[in-house]
């Protein structure tokens, strides 16, 4: 029977019950309505919860995105601040002070570097950011730990004292570790305390080392960024100069022109990648590198030797003498390889002190390991009576907890002693070094071995017998075939040992300056004498050869097979620089050099890197001495110097090759300091007269032809650069094209003045030069 709810009139309750009994359909409809409302309220609540959940997720995503954007903006701000700081440090150098103080070019330089050198900035900024994050993490851990103990440190003694008074244990402890420490006893607690102390000290020392190491990297990262951005600051200043004063040279300092082999200023050339491919992917044995004098062959070889992929192998470099003996050269090559192997492999061998220290520490680790085993055996029921009867020491563990603490302490010592043990040298390294030392001594000294045998027999009666035999061995000088065979054996064994441990690596031997041997027969004889050292596996020789030898190699299809064809697998020609490469080279070295002055240097040098640097140096020197800044004046001065050098060089040749009227006529002109006047009209007029005298004449007028073409070339330079006025980008592009044609004419002039004259005539017709 249902219970009537309280607080309502009994009559109303009775009437409700009677109505439900009398109308069951109405009652079920009400129940269904109530259930429907409950379901609807549930669905509404679910929708509200889902909307709330979506809102929470969306808010969290927006918050994460906001935090990411904020962190990215902060990172970008730190990157810009890092860039500004590095650029400011570079601009504070004496080379750039004039530009910053007088011309106010610092904002332009900073903006230019951010826009054009983003990859380099990102690289160094990321390294700086990563270093900052690591330092921040370690500093947070350290200061967080110190702050925690600083806040609760004054409470710890009171807590320990209170718990010790309440504790009935003989080991001082707090209640929450009392059950753990009591079974250990005093000996176990001491062992655990020692382990914890070692761990804490090791952790503190590790954190200190990490923080100090990361802090010490800050100056290094900034120095590397400064060194990497220094050439590009010059590029930015050149862009500023080309924008502000395209025909004026406002700077007079060029400290970066002191060296042509500085790795910071080297430009990328396709020949480097080709040689790398030949060495590592195509497995060539010998590569000849040729090109005109000053084209950068030695610089190219040095840049190859400094590449990271060659540092993983063996690489030596030596110069071929101008006057030589093949045997002496092979001895020099052999000795240098021995010295290189000694210096590279000596650090991989075991010294007596290191070996003795490793043996001592290995013995200590063995004792510690045996102690761990003994500690474990003390808890073995069968071995316990033996330890209790034969070993009576207070440190013997009495239960499993003490044994565990002892084992932990000993294992910690085992690990620490292992960290202190020096590494073992590579197998065979000492043998290889000793062999290299013996070979180097044998090559350096002439051996003289004396063997003496003697015997004496004495008797008391005065009889004495004696015998003495002396044998002296003087080693004969090693012949060239024996030297080559010994060298190949040593090189192959050294390379095999190297590849045994590193898996990869090549022996690259650079033989430079062979192109100084100008006689083709002498160069071929030298290559024939030393070609026996070629042909080893995983060994590549890079040899510089002269252009004459290269021309014979390129004519092998229509002539006799040259020596280069039978000796070298590949021949790489190193061409002169084009205008873009010359521009890149000079912009990394010079400050405030507008586009027109770069074109002038490129035209006067013929694209030869050595002459390009010399011309730029002469141009800066003229700027300092004459105090002239405009392009027209400096062009006149530098052309006047070039013509003066040309006249001085031709005087001796005229005296040696000409006689009679032709010699007097040419010497009269060459001796006149005012001939020709440094004006384009006078220079071109003198050039035309000399060319007409040399055209179609006999050999005696060859000098007139060469001098006439040279003056024609200098007159064209005066005509192009003294009349240059830049009004648009097209003018600069046209000047660059003209400078490239002039450089081609200059580069072919030593080989054929007629071909150079053809290039000059075509240029004058295209540019409509009168």
VOGU-3710 file (C-alpha; in Angstrom, 3 decimals, decimal comma):
1> xxxxxxxxxx> 0,000/0,000/0,000  1,567/3,366/-1,033  2,552/5,747/1,647  0,775/9,049/1,557  3,008/12,089/1,449  2,916/14,248/4,523  1,892/17,863/4,524  -1,052/17,514/2,160  -4,727/17,204/3,023  -5,776/13,596/3,276
11> xxxxxxxxxx> -8,867/14,185/1,264  -6,937/15,556/-1,728  -4,483/12,672/-1,559  -7,281/10,127/-1,497  -9,001/11,786/-4,469  -5,756/11,691/-6,467  -5,328/7,999/-5,820  -8,904/7,294/-6,767  -8,493/9,281/-10,001  -5,395/7,294/-10,950
21> xxxxxxxxxx> -7,170/4,016/-10,329  -10,244/5,088/-12,230  -8,185/6,550/-15,234  -5,148/4,319/-15,926  -4,682/5,744/-19,444  -4,353/9,222/-18,146  -1,857/8,019/-15,573  0,385/6,339/-18,213  0,209/9,441/-20,407  1,433/11,562/-17,556
31> xxxxxxxxxx> 4,303/9,163/-16,910  5,263/9,247/-20,529  5,141/13,014/-20,528  7,328/13,159/-17,469  9,826/10,736/-19,003  9,848/12,758/-22,209  10,561/15,924/-20,301  13,328/14,166/-18,403  14,865/12,929/-21,667  14,558/16,339/-23,226
41> xxxxxxxxxx> 16,195/17,911/-20,202  18,940/15,249/-20,435  19,528/15,962/-24,127  19,570/19,680/-23,431  22,065/19,143/-20,621  24,173/16,921/-22,914  24,120/19,545/-25,651  25,070/22,179/-23,099  27,915/19,979/-21,812  29,114/19,290/-25,362
51> xxxxxxxxxx> 29,004/22,994/-26,174  30,847/23,686/-22,938  33,417/21,007/-23,784  33,846/22,417/-27,301  34,262/25,867/-25,821  36,868/24,586/-23,363  38,778/22,773/-26,131  38,581/25,763/-28,442  39,679/28,075/-25,646  42,586/25,789/-24,838
61> xxxxxxxxxx> 43,573/25,663/-28,522  43,325/29,444/-28,786  45,368/29,803/-25,619  48,002/27,390/-26,956  48,057/29,225/-30,282  48,300/32,551/-28,493  51,154/31,271/-26,375  52,849/29,877/-29,467  52,470/33,173/-31,334  53,684/35,065/-28,296
71> xxxxxxxxxx> 56,690/32,795/-27,943  57,368/33,097/-31,668  57,168/36,877/-31,490  59,519/36,857/-28,524  61,843/34,525/-30,393  61,735/36,821/-33,427  62,473/39,799/-31,204  65,421/37,987/-29,646  66,615/37,018/-33,141  66,484/40,639/-34,297
81> xxxxxxxxxx> 68,210/41,784/-31,118  70,893/39,130/-31,645  71,376/40,262/-35,249  71,524/43,933/-34,276  74,056/43,172/-31,567  76,297/41,153/-33,910  76,059/43,751/-36,668  76,823/46,516/-34,168  79,917/44,649/-32,995  81,083/44,232/-36,586
91> xxxxxxxxxx> 80,437/47,853/-37,458  82,470/48,944/-34,432  85,592/47,580/-36,140  88,017/50,237/-37,470  87,277/49,180/-41,042  83,651/50,314/-40,761  83,846/53,258/-38,345  84,000/55,826/-41,131  80,880/54,413/-42,771  78,935/54,366/-39,511
101> xxxxxxxxxx> 79,975/57,761/-38,149  80,011/59,798/-41,359  77,566/58,100/-43,719  75,145/56,643/-41,142  74,847/53,327/-42,989  74,211/51,063/-39,987  70,381/50,828/-40,382  70,695/49,959/-44,074  73,301/47,272/-43,333  71,204/45,646/-40,618
111> xxxxxxxxxx> 68,069/45,632/-42,788  69,967/44,310/-45,814  71,427/41,402/-43,844  68,035/40,489/-42,385  66,469/40,460/-45,847  69,187/38,686/-47,828  71,040/36,479/-45,350  68,120/34,896/-43,538  69,529/31,362/-43,654  72,783/32,310/-41,975
121> xxxxxxxxxx> 70,953/34,377/-39,381  68,518/31,551/-38,670  71,375/29,098/-38,230  73,251/31,163/-35,664  70,089/32,524/-34,035  68,777/28,965/-33,578  72,069/27,908/-32,025  71,914/30,909/-29,713  68,256/30,182/-28,850  68,951/26,516/-28,171
131> xxxxxxxxxx> 71,853/27,466/-25,932  69,659/29,969/-24,130  66,920/27,364/-23,578  69,366/24,882/-22,113  70,893/27,414/-19,774  67,418/28,539/-18,730  66,387/24,934/-18,001  69,440/24,157/-15,893  69,234/27,475/-14,076  65,540/26,853/-13,325
141> xxxxxxxxxx> 66,305/23,407/-11,915  69,148/24,747/-9,781  67,384/27,814/-8,440  64,134/25,906/-7,936  65,892/23,308/-5,802  67,764/25,950/-3,828  64,569/27,972/-3,283  62,703/24,897/-2,047  65,348/24,021/0,513  65,707/27,670/1,484
151> xxxxxxxxxx> 61,993/27,848/2,311  61,774/24,639/4,338  65,381/24,347/5,480  64,859/26,140/8,798  62,016/23,742/9,678  63,888/20,502/9,050  66,032/20,474/12,265  63,001/20,992/14,480  61,025/18,275/12,708  63,901/15,814/13,013
161> xxxxxxxxxx> 64,456/16,627/16,712  60,763/16,206/17,538  60,523/12,886/15,757  63,728/11,641/17,352  62,315/12,326/20,821  59,164/10,392/20,003  61,007/7,542/18,293  62,143/4,415/20,163  64,678/3,504/17,431  68,438/3,686/17,933
171> xxxxxxxxxx> 68,776/5,248/14,446  67,866/8,951/14,215  65,094/9,224/11,656  61,759/10,718/10,917  58,696/8,563/11,211  58,031/8,298/7,515  61,438/6,643/6,936  61,772/4,933/10,310  60,462/1,615/9,094  62,962/1,734/6,208
181> xxxxxxxxxx> 66,023/2,729/8,239  65,549/0,565/11,332  66,213/-2,768/9,583  69,426/-1,352/8,067  71,215/-0,667/11,293  73,971/1,883/11,686  76,243/0,212/9,119  73,519/0,117/6,489  72,527/3,712/7,186  76,168/4,744/6,737
191> xxxxxxxxxx> 76,371/2,951/3,388  73,109/4,502/2,184  74,244/7,931/3,360  77,529/7,509/1,468  75,666/6,532/-1,695  73,302/9,485/-1,371  76,196/11,843/-0,672  78,046/10,647/-3,766  74,905/10,995/-5,854  74,203/14,497/-4,547
201> xxxxxxxxxx> 77,791/15,620/-5,104  77,805/14,086/-8,572  74,517/15,800/-9,395  75,757/19,161/-8,130  79,002/18,807/-10,044  77,145/17,702/-13,178  74,819/20,691/-13,006  77,797/22,982/-12,472  79,620/21,497/-15,451  76,542/21,785/-17,656
211> xxxxxxxxxx> 75,888/25,407/-16,741  79,537/26,367/-17,095  79,827/24,588/-20,446  76,738/26,295/-21,823  77,755/29,702/-20,511  81,199/29,301/-22,078  79,526/28,680/-25,449  77,917/32,120/-25,531  81,098/33,981/-26,621  81,923/31,185/-29,058
221> xxxxxxxxxx> 78,517/31,322/-30,744  78,696/35,092/-31,008  82,239/34,944/-32,389  81,216/32,370/-34,994  78,197/34,446/-35,979  80,399/37,529/-36,230  82,926/35,699/-38,378  80,202/34,301/-40,648  78,441/37,656/-41,106  81,576/39,755/-41,600
231> xxxxxxxxxx> 81,808/39,219/-45,407  78,087/39,903/-45,790  78,399/43,188/-43,916  80,831/44,239/-46,626  78,324/43,111/-49,234  75,637/45,245/-47,569  77,934/48,268/-47,419  78,747/47,819/-51,094  75,020/47,746/-51,867  74,609/50,937/-49,846
241> xxxxxxxxxx> 77,500/52,583/-51,708  76,097/51,505/-55,073  72,768/53,045/-54,088  74,089/56,283/-52,590  77,140/56,981/-54,790  77,438/54,597/-57,777  80,454/56,387/-59,294  82,337/57,383/-56,134  84,743/55,357/-54,033  84,325/56,726/-50,526
251> xxxxxxxxxx> 86,331/54,174/-48,555  90,071/53,744/-48,406  90,577/50,728/-46,160  90,806/47,129/-47,396  92,205/44,856/-44,682  90,573/41,759/-46,184  92,809/41,947/-49,277  95,828/40,756/-47,296  95,263/37,073/-48,066  93,758/35,252/-51,004
261> xxxxxxxxxx> 93,285/31,928/-49,178  91,195/32,934/-46,177  88,343/30,438/-45,950  85,828/33,134/-45,005  86,176/34,831/-48,396  86,307/31,819/-50,708  83,571/31,632/-53,293  81,824/28,456/-54,358  82,994/27,024/-57,660  81,487/24,093/-59,509
271> xxxxxxxxxx> 84,943/22,528/-59,885  85,054/21,805/-56,142  81,877/19,741/-56,313  83,124/17,954/-59,408  86,414/16,986/-57,745  84,509/15,811/-54,661  82,348/13,615/-56,890  85,415/12,205/-58,621  87,013/11,316/-55,277  84,086/9,824/-53,378
281> xxxxxxxxxx> 81,641/8,560/-55,974  83,634/7,742/-59,107  86,782/6,401/-57,438  89,391/8,100/-59,611  93,065/7,588/-58,793  94,663/10,730/-60,220  93,157/14,071/-61,215  95,061/16,804/-63,054  93,967/20,377/-62,364  94,928/23,030/-64,860
291> xxxxxxxxxx> 94,237/26,668/-65,544  96,002/29,961/-66,187  98,474/31,333/-63,688  96,600/33,012/-60,840  93,289/31,291/-61,616  93,113/29,966/-58,059  94,395/26,405/-58,379  96,297/26,490/-55,065  93,353/28,149/-53,335  91,033/25,502/-54,759
301> xxxxxxxxxx> 93,269/22,706/-53,468  93,486/24,280/-49,998  89,720/24,631/-49,836  89,361/20,973/-50,809  91,841/19,953/-48,096  89,827/21,879/-45,496  86,526/20,249/-46,378  84,772/18,277/-43,649  84,526/15,108/-45,696  88,335/15,015/-46,088
311> xxxxxxxxxx> 88,896/15,482/-42,362  87,364/12,051/-41,889  90,187/10,569/-43,937  93,858/11,254/-44,587  94,998/14,266/-46,588  98,499/15,615/-47,160  99,726/18,430/-49,364  103,171/19,184/-50,758  104,696/21,272/-53,503  106,540/19,959/-56,518
321> xxxxxxxxxx> 109,952/21,656/-56,899  110,717/23,610/-60,041  114,068/21,814/-60,432  113,730/18,315/-59,133  114,859/14,747/-58,930  112,105/12,185/-58,921  113,781/10,158/-56,159  114,045/13,183/-53,872  110,409/13,998/-54,491  109,253/10,475/-53,620
331> xxxxxxxxxx> 111,371/10,605/-50,445  109,743/13,916/-49,507  106,281/12,513/-50,203  107,068/9,352/-48,204  108,407/11,312/-45,213  105,456/13,672/-45,199  103,043/10,755/-45,198  104,934/9,195/-42,271  104,870/12,463/-40,312  101,153/12,899/-41,030
341> xxxxxxxxxx> 100,367/9,366/-39,857  102,430/9,912/-36,683  100,644/13,166/-35,840  97,166/11,812/-36,668  97,389/8,354/-35,084  99,612/9,044/-32,059  96,635/10,207/-30,001  94,922/6,861/-30,615  97,647/4,751/-29,004  98,255/3,745/-25,373
351> xxxxxxxxxx> 100,951/5,549/-23,388  102,701/3,638/-20,545  101,183/5,895/-17,875  97,698/5,539/-19,332  98,119/1,777/-19,627  99,342/1,436/-16,003  96,507/3,653/-14,729  93,944/1,604/-16,651  95,365/-1,675/-15,248  95,246/-0,294/-11,696
361> xxxxxxxxxx> 91,660/0,898/-12,042  90,661/-2,368/-13,705  92,036/-4,224/-10,657  90,087/-1,960/-8,331  86,908/-2,627/-10,314  87,580/-6,366/-10,098  87,913/-6,139/-6,295  84,686/-4,148/-6,106  82,891/-6,688/-8,297  84,072/-9,573/-6,099
371> xxxxxxxxxx> 82,877/-7,619/-3,054  79,416/-7,282/-4,580  79,316/-11,037/-5,138  80,393/-11,672/-1,536  77,720/-9,303/-0,230  75,134/-11,194/-2,242  76,415/-14,533/-0,909  75,963/-13,402/2,676  72,195/-13,599/2,133  72,349/-17,156/0,805
381> xxxxxxxxxx> 71,172/-19,551/3,495  73,756/-22,212/2,621  76,674/-19,754/2,764  75,571/-17,797/5,847  77,107/-20,251/8,415  80,463/-19,986/6,620  80,502/-16,176/6,805  79,342/-16,155/10,423  82,054/-18,621/11,506  85,012/-17,379/9,432
391> xxxxxxxxxx> 84,377/-13,651/8,990  83,757/-11,710/12,159  83,491/-8,084/11,137  80,961/-5,439/12,157  80,369/-4,516/8,480  79,008/-7,928/7,506  75,335/-7,359/6,560  72,901/-8,913/8,973  69,798/-8,750/6,807  68,675/-8,165/3,242
401> xxxxxxxxxx> 68,298/-4,409/3,702  71,897/-3,983/4,810  73,102/-6,204/1,948  71,165/-4,106/-0,549  72,628/-0,881/0,794  76,151/-2,317/0,624  75,578/-3,545/-2,923  74,241/-0,134/-4,017  77,272/1,608/-2,568  79,703/-0,816/-4,232
411> xxxxxxxxxx> 77,941/-0,589/-7,577  78,172/3,206/-7,382  81,917/2,938/-6,733  82,230/0,467/-9,608  80,603/2,925/-12,009  82,657/5,894/-10,790  85,935/3,995/-11,098  84,917/2,949/-14,594  84,350/6,592/-15,525  87,856/7,442/-14,324
421> xxxxxxxxxx> 89,508/4,699/-16,388  91,202/6,058/-19,571  90,068/4,685/-22,883  91,914/1,883/-24,564  93,903/2,751/-27,677  92,845/1,382/-31,024  94,245/-1,991/-31,951  97,251/-1,694/-34,247  97,672/2,056/-33,729  100,929/1,691/-31,787
431> xxxxxxxxxx> 102,313/-0,708/-34,402  101,423/1,691/-37,214  103,026/4,638/-35,418  106,191/2,675/-34,689  106,408/1,647/-38,310  105,945/5,243/-39,445  108,712/6,368/-37,071  111,085/3,699/-38,372  110,347/4,547/-41,995  110,802/8,259/-41,375
441> xxxxxxxxxx> 114,150/7,702/-39,650  115,298/5,399/-42,449  114,459/8,058/-45,023  116,088/10,874/-43,076  119,336/9,270/-41,957  122,025/7,206/-43,675  122,450/4,056/-41,617  125,896/2,823/-40,614  125,799/-0,427/-38,571  128,985/-1,748/-36,887
451> xxxxxxxxxx> 129,287/-5,319/-35,608  132,358/-6,295/-33,543  133,272/-9,716/-32,113  136,308/-10,384/-29,874  137,618/-13,200/-27,703  140,622/-13,559/-25,325  142,213/-16,565/-23,645  144,778/-15,996/-20,858  146,899/-18,497/-18,935  148,765/-18,060/-15,649
461> xxxxxxxxxx> 152,083/-19,090/-17,217  152,036/-16,006/-19,405  150,319/-17,357/-22,525  147,650/-15,101/-24,032  145,596/-15,786/-27,147  143,198/-13,306/-28,689  140,933/-12,920/-31,703  138,983/-9,868/-32,896  136,688/-9,466/-35,868  134,975/-6,238/-36,954
471> xxxxxxxxxx> 132,208/-5,934/-39,529  130,781/-2,597/-40,682  127,620/-2,348/-42,787  126,876/0,841/-44,725  123,402/0,851/-46,254  123,185/1,582/-49,938  120,908/4,457/-51,034  117,489/3,069/-51,868  116,680/3,074/-55,561  113,593/4,798/-56,932
481> xxxxxxxxxx> 111,667/1,545/-57,649  112,371/0,315/-54,107  111,212/3,633/-52,695  107,993/3,514/-54,709  107,308/-0,075/-53,660  107,956/0,689/-49,971  105,843/3,852/-50,159  102,900/2,030/-51,720  103,060/-0,721/-49,109  103,084/1,755/-46,226
491> xxxxxxxxxx> 100,312/3,904/-47,726  98,076/0,891/-48,409  98,571/-0,544/-44,902  97,891/2,865/-43,287  94,727/3,336/-45,332  93,556/-0,216/-44,596  94,025/0,358/-40,860  92,113/3,652/-41,055  89,181/2,157/-42,948  89,125/-0,792/-40,540
501> xxxxxxxxxx> 87,904/1,447/-37,702  86,090/4,226/-39,543  84,678/2,277/-42,443  85,116/5,189/-44,867  87,854/7,601/-45,684  90,197/8,319/-48,544  93,846/9,192/-48,770  94,007/12,431/-50,743  97,463/13,640/-51,755  97,728/17,153/-53,180
511> xxxxxxxxxx> 100,774/17,901/-55,358  100,802/21,632/-55,994  103,017/23,951/-58,029  103,816/21,398/-60,728  102,483/23,944/-63,196  105,587/26,026/-62,446  107,511/23,532/-64,581  106,811/25,405/-67,796  108,591/23,002/-70,138  106,187/20,317/-71,245
521> xxxxxxxxxx> 108,960/17,744/-71,682  110,252/18,323/-68,151  106,768/18,023/-66,680  106,111/14,828/-68,623  109,437/13,373/-67,534  108,638/14,154/-63,913  105,180/12,556/-64,176  106,656/9,494/-65,861  109,208/9,092/-63,069  106,705/9,332/-60,210
531> xxxxxxxxxx> 103,621/7,749/-61,820  104,425/4,521/-59,988  102,951/5,993/-56,793  99,558/6,359/-58,515  96,918/3,678/-58,840  96,229/2,743/-55,197  92,710/1,901/-54,103  90,879/4,560/-52,059  93,745/6,963/-52,794  93,415/10,024/-55,040
541> xxxxxxxxxx> 96,164/12,367/-56,235  95,314/15,954/-57,124  98,083/17,414/-59,287  98,305/20,875/-60,829  99,600/20,918/-64,405  100,367/23,686/-66,863  98,037/24,807/-69,634  100,450/23,547/-72,292  100,229/20,051/-70,873  96,458/20,353/-70,720
551> xxxxxxxxxx> 96,278/21,486/-74,336  98,193/18,353/-75,357  95,699/16,250/-73,409  92,782/17,928/-75,163  94,406/17,336/-78,586  94,830/13,601/-77,963  92,130/12,813/-80,536  94,223/14,227/-83,394  97,745/13,584/-82,161  100,016/11,282/-80,251
561> xxxxxxxxxx> 98,704/10,003/-76,932  100,218/12,326/-74,297  101,584/11,384/-70,898  98,615/13,006/-69,146  96,234/10,673/-70,956  98,022/7,577/-69,653  98,597/8,885/-66,111  95,520/10,838/-65,023  91,958/9,549/-64,948  90,432/13,000/-65,293
571> xxxxxxxxxx> 91,624/16,501/-66,104  89,742/19,460/-64,598  90,179/22,859/-66,209  89,825/25,800/-63,837  88,514/28,730/-65,894  88,796/32,393/-65,072  86,045/34,046/-63,085  83,006/35,527/-64,718  81,638/38,878/-63,618  79,234/37,424/-61,032
581> xxxxxxxxxx> 82,033/35,457/-59,352  84,381/38,454/-59,382  81,630/40,570/-57,875  81,054/38,012/-55,113  84,778/37,746/-54,376  85,332/41,511/-54,137  82,145/42,267/-52,229  83,233/39,903/-49,452  86,603/41,618/-49,129  86,072/45,304/-49,830
591> xxxxxxxxxx> 83,914/47,965/-48,239  82,099/50,645/-50,177  82,918/49,314/-53,657  80,102/50,233/-56,060  79,111/48,139/-59,046  81,056/50,239/-61,570  84,374/49,836/-59,717  83,861/46,068/-59,525  83,330/46,043/-63,288  86,550/48,046/-63,736
601> xxxxxxxxxx> 88,554/45,591/-61,613  87,074/42,626/-63,471  87,876/44,130/-66,878  91,475/44,976/-65,953  92,157/41,576/-64,367  90,674/39,404/-67,080  88,783/37,418/-64,435  91,978/35,983/-62,912  91,500/35,986/-59,108  95,077/36,932/-58,266
611> xxxxxxxxxx> 95,066/39,871/-60,693  91,578/40,814/-59,516  92,825/41,257/-55,952  95,926/43,109/-57,174  93,800/45,492/-59,236  91,457/46,155/-56,310  94,438/46,791/-54,056  95,918/49,213/-56,593  92,574/50,994/-56,875  92,310/51,478/-53,094
621> xxxxxxxxxx> 95,917/52,674/-52,980  95,213/55,258/-55,690  92,188/56,407/-53,709  94,439/56,998/-50,691  97,305/58,696/-52,503  95,429/60,876/-54,993  92,378/61,598/-52,817  90,257/61,148/-55,938  86,913/59,453/-55,444  85,128/59,559/-58,803
631> xxxxxxxxxx> 85,235/56,734/-61,332  86,590/58,845/-64,194  89,665/60,102/-62,323  90,534/56,734/-60,797  90,130/55,013/-64,176  92,610/57,440/-65,742  95,103/56,900/-62,936  94,975/53,127/-62,919  95,163/52,909/-66,729  98,169/55,246/-66,669
641> xxxxxxxxxx> 99,861/52,886/-64,196  99,034/49,845/-66,332  100,434/51,477/-69,475  103,579/52,435/-67,567  104,110/48,824/-66,508  103,493/47,664/-70,065  106,136/50,046/-71,428  108,676/49,014/-68,797  108,165/45,343/-69,609  108,527/45,866/-73,351
651> xxxxxxxxxx> 111,826/47,760/-73,181  113,806/44,651/-72,276  112,037/42,581/-74,903  112,744/45,151/-77,627  116,449/45,146/-76,709  116,585/41,360/-76,905  114,516/40,748/-80,049  114,826/43,785/-82,323  117,692/45,630/-83,957  118,122/48,583/-86,252
661> xxxxxxxxxx> 115,419/51,082/-87,110  112,567/49,029/-85,633  114,281/48,890/-82,245  115,075/52,631/-82,278  111,524/53,518/-83,281  109,918/51,469/-80,523  112,450/52,459/-77,877  111,884/56,122/-78,684  108,187/55,759/-77,963  108,711/53,614/-74,887
671> xxxxxxxxxx> 111,262/56,007/-73,410  108,910/58,972/-73,720  107,107/59,332/-70,337  104,387/61,433/-71,942  103,576/58,841/-74,624  100,784/58,094/-74,933  98,900/60,730/-73,000  96,406/59,157/-70,520  93,480/60,244/-72,641  91,228/57,900/-74,569
681> xxxxxxxxxx> 91,684/59,713/-77,865  95,499/59,707/-77,698  95,654/56,101/-76,478  93,351/54,857/-79,241  95,234/56,860/-81,854  98,587/55,387/-80,767  97,028/51,918/-80,700  95,732/52,261/-84,271  99,151/53,286/-85,592  100,907/50,378/-83,893
691> xxxxxxxxxx> 98,298/47,862/-85,091  98,662/49,086/-88,724  102,418/48,685/-88,444  102,071/45,140/-87,159  99,354/43,900/-89,517  100,687/41,605/-92,195  104,326/42,486/-91,491  107,266/40,290/-90,679  108,306/39,011/-87,279  110,138/42,214/-86,387
701> xxxxxxxxxx> 106,813/44,064/-86,056  105,238/41,477/-83,781  105,985/43,631/-80,729  104,242/46,581/-82,387  101,160/44,443/-82,912  101,101/43,238/-79,318  101,646/46,723/-77,907  99,024/48,172/-80,248  96,375/45,649/-79,175  97,200/46,287/-75,512
711> xxxxxxxxxx> 96,802/50,049/-75,985  93,603/49,433/-77,930  92,348/47,486/-74,917  93,288/50,257/-72,440  91,776/52,909/-74,675  88,495/50,985/-74,804  88,482/50,768/-71,008  88,960/54,537/-70,779  86,181/55,090/-73,278  83,746/52,798/-71,454
721> xxxxxxxxxx> 84,342/53,790/-67,834  85,061/57,524/-68,088  81,766/58,110/-69,892  79,703/55,849/-67,640  76,670/57,388/-65,955  74,134/55,196/-64,203  70,498/56,138/-64,477  68,847/52,739/-64,157  69,508/49,092/-63,482  69,859/48,485/-67,213
731> xxxxxxxxxx> 72,927/50,722/-67,298  74,599/48,602/-64,622  73,689/45,380/-66,425  75,059/46,769/-69,692  78,285/47,789/-67,961  78,628/44,307/-66,476  78,225/42,744/-69,925  80,822/45,120/-71,375  83,241/44,380/-68,538  82,836/40,656/-69,185
741> xxxxxxxxxx> 83,769/41,109/-72,851  86,797/43,226/-71,899  87,852/40,556/-69,387  87,647/37,884/-72,103  89,808/40,009/-74,386  92,316/40,491/-71,572  92,425/36,776/-70,690  93,132/35,606/-74,264  95,710/38,311/-74,968  98,751/36,302/-73,715
751> xxxxxxxxxx> 97,843/33,434/-76,039  96,741/35,388/-79,124  96,670/39,154/-79,539  94,774/38,712/-82,800  91,915/36,956/-81,030  91,912/39,643/-78,364  91,729/42,298/-81,076  88,721/40,525/-82,616  86,884/40,600/-79,260  87,655/44,305/-78,860
761> xxxxxxxxxx> 86,415/45,157/-82,344  83,155/43,282/-81,799  82,630/45,091/-78,528  83,220/48,476/-80,102  80,751/47,692/-82,873  78,080/46,512/-80,413  78,507/49,535/-78,130  78,909/51,986/-81,035  82,246/53,261/-79,734  83,982/55,695/-82,108
//
